[in-house]
Amino acid sequence: MTDEALSGQSKTLVRGLSILNACAKSRRGLTLVEIAEATAMAPSTVHRLLTALEALEYLVCETDTGRWRIGVAGFRVGNAFIRSRDYVSQIRPLMVDLADVTGETVNLAILSKHQALFVSQVESTHLMRMVAALGSRVPLYASGAGKALLAALPADEQAPLIDRQAFTAVTRHTLTAKSALIRELASVRKVGCAYDREEHVMGMQCVAAPVFNEFGEVVCALSVSGPRVRVDAPTLNSHGQAVIEAAARATDVLGGVRPEYWLHG
């Protein structure tokens, strides 16, 4: 196979994956025109790739709306990511218990490069609730889960990630200074949980705690999130204790241990 042919196949693969990524980010699905705009590809090219992806069941088109969504094969690929992390299924029952105790949405997040990635969720039964799309990412400096993950890292791993944070104001409560984040992370290590007081979404509050493996390495963070009208300061503190206890149980379930610097600073 010539280099030119390989280059052409690689380009087709990249374009196909770009379409899958665009559709995966949309809850409602995307039309052909929207996909073309999101991927900066010609509609004719998008149509050709959509036909191939549909034949392979990676995408499916809703006949009544013309919107393209992730298909069965795409779901299998995404589900394989979850299966490769056994701790997600192991911790799931604890997430359900935590949601029952607090009445709020419980999320499980992992580190993904320099952000936090939501990979599992138990939704609150309240009509007004926090819902983060699985696969969505949030800044480490502007979220409870992100700060819990960041605080649980050893100093030599934490510092480079702090340097990569944008410190852009997501809301008027967001920490926008590196020094402020460092001070808060030191506090998180002492108290065992990280708070997000409307720092990522106005009107929403969150508290999170890390889960460790057998090597004392942070593998994920559990968080409880809800609207400020229901989760006031005393309630948020109460949820903090509940999430600390749940994270400790999750660490035990995984046969994990807390590093020496955790809860000592």
Backbone torsions as a table, in degrees:
resi	resn	phi	psi	omega
1	MET	NA	130.3	-177.2
2	THR	-74.7	159.7	177.6
3	ASP	-62.3	-35.1	-179.0
4	GLU	-65.0	-42.8	179.0
5	ALA	-65.2	-41.4	179.1
6	LEU	-62.9	-40.2	179.2
7	SER	-62.1	-40.7	-179.9
8	GLY	-66.3	-40.8	178.1
9	GLN	-66.5	-38.8	178.9
10	SER	-63.2	-40.8	-180.0
11	LYS	-63.9	-40.7	178.4
12	THR	-63.9	-41.4	179.1
13	LEU	-62.1	-46.2	-179.5
14	VAL	-61.3	-41.3	179.5
15	ARG	-65.2	-41.6	178.4
16	GLY	-62.7	-42.2	178.4
17	LEU	-66.9	-33.3	177.2
18	SER	-63.5	-38.3	178.0
19	ILE	-66.8	-43.4	178.4
20	LEU	-60.7	-44.0	179.6
21	ASN	-62.2	-41.2	-179.8
22	ALA	-63.6	-44.5	-179.7
23	CYS	-68.5	-35.2	-179.0
24	ALA	-66.2	-27.4	-177.9
25	LYS	-80.7	-13.7	-176.0
26	SER	-103.4	127.0	177.6
27	ARG	-71.5	-33.8	-175.2
28	ARG	-89.3	-8.4	-172.5
29	GLY	85.2	167.3	-177.1
30	LEU	-126.7	145.4	173.1
31	THR	-79.4	168.9	178.9
32	LEU	-58.8	-43.5	-179.6
33	VAL	-63.3	-41.9	179.3
34	GLU	-65.1	-37.6	178.0
35	ILE	-65.9	-42.3	178.9
36	ALA	-60.1	-41.3	179.2
37	GLU	-68.1	-40.7	-177.4
38	ALA	-69.1	-29.9	-176.6
39	THR	-105.1	-4.0	-179.4
40	ALA	59.2	39.5	177.5
41	MET	-116.2	156.4	177.1
42	ALA	-67.2	141.5	179.8
43	PRO	-54.3	-36.2	-179.9
44	SER	-64.9	-38.7	177.4
45	THR	-67.5	-42.3	179.3
46	VAL	-61.5	-44.1	-179.2
47	HIS	-60.4	-42.9	-179.6
48	ARG	-63.1	-42.7	-179.3
49	LEU	-72.0	-35.9	177.6
50	LEU	-61.9	-40.4	179.0
51	THR	-60.6	-42.8	179.5
52	ALA	-67.3	-43.3	-179.2
53	LEU	-66.8	-33.3	177.1
54	GLU	-69.4	-40.6	179.5
55	ALA	-62.5	-32.3	179.3
56	LEU	-89.0	0.7	177.5
57	GLU	68.1	21.8	174.2
58	TYR	-80.1	-26.4	177.2
59	LEU	-134.0	154.9	175.3
60	VAL	-135.9	142.9	-178.9
61	CYS	-107.0	130.1	176.0
62	GLU	-78.4	118.6	-173.7
63	THR	-64.2	-31.6	-176.3
64	ASP	-79.7	-27.0	-177.5
65	THR	-112.8	-17.6	-177.7
66	GLY	73.0	16.2	-179.4
67	ARG	-94.6	140.9	-178.5
68	TRP	-99.6	132.2	179.6
69	ARG	-127.9	166.3	176.2
70	ILE	-63.7	132.7	-179.1
71	GLY	-96.0	-169.2	-175.3
72	VAL	-61.7	-45.0	-178.8
73	ALA	-65.4	-38.0	177.0
74	GLY	-64.0	-38.5	177.5
75	PHE	-63.7	-41.7	180.0
76	ARG	-59.8	-41.3	179.8
77	VAL	-64.5	-45.2	178.9
78	GLY	-64.9	-38.5	-178.9
79	ASN	-68.9	-28.4	177.6
80	ALA	-64.2	-32.7	176.9
81	PHE	-62.6	-42.1	179.2
82	ILE	-68.4	-42.4	-178.8
83	ARG	-63.1	-30.5	-178.7
84	SER	-70.6	-11.9	177.7
85	ARG	-115.5	87.4	-173.2
86	ASP	-58.7	-27.3	-176.1
87	TYR	-64.0	-23.1	179.5
88	VAL	-62.7	-48.4	179.5
89	SER	-71.2	-32.6	179.5
90	GLN	-67.2	-36.1	-176.2
91	ILE	-86.2	-17.4	-176.0
92	ARG	-49.9	-47.3	179.4
93	PRO	-59.7	-33.9	177.9
94	LEU	-69.2	-33.2	176.6
95	MET	-65.5	-41.0	178.4
96	VAL	-62.8	-44.1	178.6
97	ASP	-61.9	-42.5	-179.1
98	LEU	-65.1	-38.2	177.3
99	ALA	-66.2	-37.2	178.2
100	ASP	-66.6	-41.3	-178.2
101	VAL	-68.0	-43.1	-174.9
102	THR	-92.1	-24.6	-176.3
103	GLY	76.9	8.0	-177.1
104	GLU	-118.2	172.1	-179.8
105	THR	-70.7	135.7	178.5
106	VAL	-115.0	130.6	179.0
107	ASN	-120.1	153.4	171.7
108	LEU	-119.4	125.4	-177.4
109	ALA	-125.5	149.8	176.6
110	ILE	-124.8	163.8	173.9
111	LEU	-72.8	133.6	175.4
112	SER	-135.0	96.9	-173.8
113	LYS	59.3	-113.0	-176.9
114	HIS	-111.3	23.7	179.2
115	GLN	-134.3	173.8	173.8
116	ALA	-103.1	136.0	-177.0
117	LEU	-117.0	125.0	178.8
118	PHE	-82.1	124.0	-177.1
119	VAL	-121.0	-9.4	178.0
120	SER	-155.5	152.0	-175.4
121	GLN	-155.8	143.3	169.3
122	VAL	-122.1	112.7	-173.9
123	GLU	-77.3	147.9	171.5
124	SER	-66.8	153.6	178.0
125	THR	-87.3	-6.5	178.1
126	HIS	-69.4	147.8	177.2
127	LEU	-63.3	-41.8	176.4
128	MET	-93.5	111.2	-175.9
129	ARG	-151.7	165.5	177.0
130	MET	-89.0	129.8	176.4
131	VAL	-134.4	119.8	176.3
132	ALA	-109.4	125.9	-179.5
133	ALA	-61.3	131.6	177.9
134	LEU	-61.1	135.2	-175.7
135	GLY	93.6	-7.4	177.4
136	SER	-80.6	155.1	-177.7
137	ARG	-118.7	149.1	177.0
138	VAL	-132.8	154.0	179.6
139	PRO	-65.5	144.6	178.3
140	LEU	-66.3	-34.3	-175.1
141	TYR	-82.9	-10.9	-173.8
142	ALA	-126.0	32.4	178.8
143	SER	-153.6	151.3	178.7
144	GLY	-63.1	-48.4	179.9
145	ALA	-62.2	-41.9	179.9
146	GLY	-61.6	-44.6	-179.9
147	LYS	-69.2	-34.1	177.6
148	ALA	-65.6	-43.5	177.9
149	LEU	-63.5	-44.2	-178.1
150	LEU	-65.9	-43.1	-178.7
151	ALA	-65.8	-27.5	-175.9
152	ALA	-82.0	-6.9	-179.7
153	LEU	-81.3	149.4	172.6
154	PRO	-65.5	156.2	-172.9
155	ALA	-54.4	-39.9	-175.9
156	ASP	-70.4	-21.2	175.7
157	GLU	-93.9	-29.2	-177.6
158	GLN	-70.5	-44.8	-174.1
159	ALA	-56.8	-47.3	179.8
160	PRO	-62.5	-34.8	179.1
161	LEU	-69.8	-38.3	176.4
162	ILE	-60.6	-41.5	-179.5
163	ASP	-64.9	-23.6	-178.5
164	ARG	-87.3	-5.9	-178.8
165	GLN	-74.1	141.2	-177.4
166	ALA	-77.1	-28.9	-176.8
167	PHE	54.4	36.8	173.9
168	THR	-84.8	139.8	-179.2
169	ALA	-71.7	108.9	175.9
170	VAL	-79.2	-40.2	171.7
171	THR	-134.2	178.8	-180.0
172	ARG	-72.8	-8.6	179.6
173	HIS	-99.9	-2.9	-176.5
174	THR	-66.2	139.8	172.9
175	LEU	-70.5	122.6	-176.5
176	THR	-117.7	11.9	179.0
177	ALA	-127.3	136.0	-179.9
178	LYS	-59.0	-41.0	-178.7
179	SER	-63.0	-37.6	179.7
180	ALA	-66.6	-39.8	178.9
181	LEU	-65.8	-43.4	-179.5
182	ILE	-60.4	-42.2	178.2
183	ARG	-62.8	-42.3	-178.6
184	GLU	-68.0	-37.7	179.2
185	LEU	-63.3	-36.5	176.8
186	ALA	-63.4	-38.8	178.5
187	SER	-68.1	-39.8	179.4
188	VAL	-59.2	-41.6	-179.8
189	ARG	-63.4	-30.9	-177.8
190	LYS	-81.3	-39.8	-175.7
191	VAL	-91.3	-20.9	175.9
192	GLY	94.9	-0.7	178.2
193	CYS	-150.0	159.9	-179.3
194	ALA	-117.9	137.8	-179.1
195	TYR	-106.4	145.6	172.2
196	ASP	-124.4	101.3	-178.1
197	ARG	-99.9	81.7	-178.6
198	GLU	58.9	31.9	-178.8
199	GLU	-86.2	-23.9	179.5
200	HIS	-108.4	-37.5	177.5
201	VAL	-136.9	126.6	178.8
202	MET	-62.6	134.8	178.6
203	GLY	88.9	-5.5	-179.8
204	MET	-116.5	137.6	178.1
205	GLN	-121.8	152.5	-174.4
206	CYS	-149.7	151.0	172.6
207	VAL	-140.0	140.3	-174.3
208	ALA	-141.8	156.3	177.8
209	ALA	-142.1	148.0	-176.8
210	PRO	-84.6	157.6	175.8
211	VAL	-119.1	135.3	-175.1
212	PHE	-114.1	153.6	176.4
213	ASN	-94.9	-169.9	-175.3
214	GLU	-68.4	-13.9	178.6
215	PHE	-98.6	5.3	-177.5
216	GLY	76.2	19.5	179.5
217	GLU	-97.4	139.3	178.7
218	VAL	-72.1	130.2	179.8
219	VAL	-109.0	-27.3	-179.5
220	CYS	-167.5	176.9	175.8
221	ALA	-134.6	140.7	173.4
222	LEU	-99.4	138.3	179.7
223	SER	-135.9	152.3	174.7
224	VAL	-121.1	126.1	-176.3
225	SER	-131.5	144.3	178.0
226	GLY	-165.0	168.5	-178.3
227	PRO	-70.6	145.5	-177.3
228	ARG	-62.0	-28.2	-179.7
229	VAL	-65.1	-22.4	179.3
230	ARG	-109.3	-32.2	-179.2
231	VAL	-103.6	82.0	177.6
232	ASP	-80.5	-176.8	-175.0
233	ALA	-57.8	-50.1	178.9
234	PRO	-61.6	-39.1	179.7
235	THR	-66.7	-39.6	179.3
236	LEU	-63.0	-40.5	177.4
237	ASN	-64.0	-39.6	177.8
238	SER	-64.2	-42.9	177.3
239	HIS	-63.3	-32.7	178.7
240	GLY	-60.9	-43.8	178.5
241	GLN	-65.3	-39.1	179.7
242	ALA	-65.0	-40.3	-178.2
243	VAL	-73.8	-32.1	174.9
244	ILE	-61.9	-45.4	-179.7
245	GLU	-65.8	-40.4	179.8
246	ALA	-65.8	-41.4	179.1
247	ALA	-65.6	-36.4	177.6
248	ALA	-65.8	-41.0	177.7
249	ARG	-65.6	-39.1	178.6
250	ALA	-63.6	-40.0	176.6
251	THR	-60.8	-41.8	178.1
252	ASP	-64.3	-42.1	-180.0
253	VAL	-59.4	-37.1	-178.8
254	LEU	-83.6	-0.6	-176.2
255	GLY	70.4	27.5	-175.4
256	GLY	-88.3	170.5	176.2
257	VAL	-136.5	148.5	177.5
258	ARG	-82.9	140.2	177.2
259	PRO	-67.9	159.5	-175.3
260	GLU	-59.8	-33.9	-176.1
261	TYR	-77.8	-11.5	-179.0
262	TRP	-76.5	134.1	-176.0
263	LEU	68.2	14.2	174.3
264	HIS	-128.9	-22.5	179.2
265	GLY	86.6	NA	NA
